[in-house]
Amino acid sequence: MYTKGQVVYSKCGRDKRRPFIIFGLDDEFLYLVDGELRKLEKPKKKKKKHVQIVNKIDYNIKKKLDENLYLLDADIRKALESFKI
């Protein structure tokens, strides 16, 4: 259902309607980054019920996350450009 590199929108909080990419996940929480307010060094911890899933996975980001390759905040910003409201 959730996977690294997947695009989601925040449904509540001060970041409402803001797109994020899933950086990490566990049983209850997702760790989200957007390259601007939430950088790779400090991802946003958010409950799964507080995000809206988008059926879009950025496979370049997913590959870099899965293989622990070098990833920049600029890569995240570029991937999310088309999802800004």
ABEGO torsion letter per residue (X at the ends): XBBBGBBBBBABEAABGBBBBBABBBAABBBBBAGBABBAABBBBBBAAABBBBBBBBAAAAAAAAAGBBBBAAAAAAAAAAABX
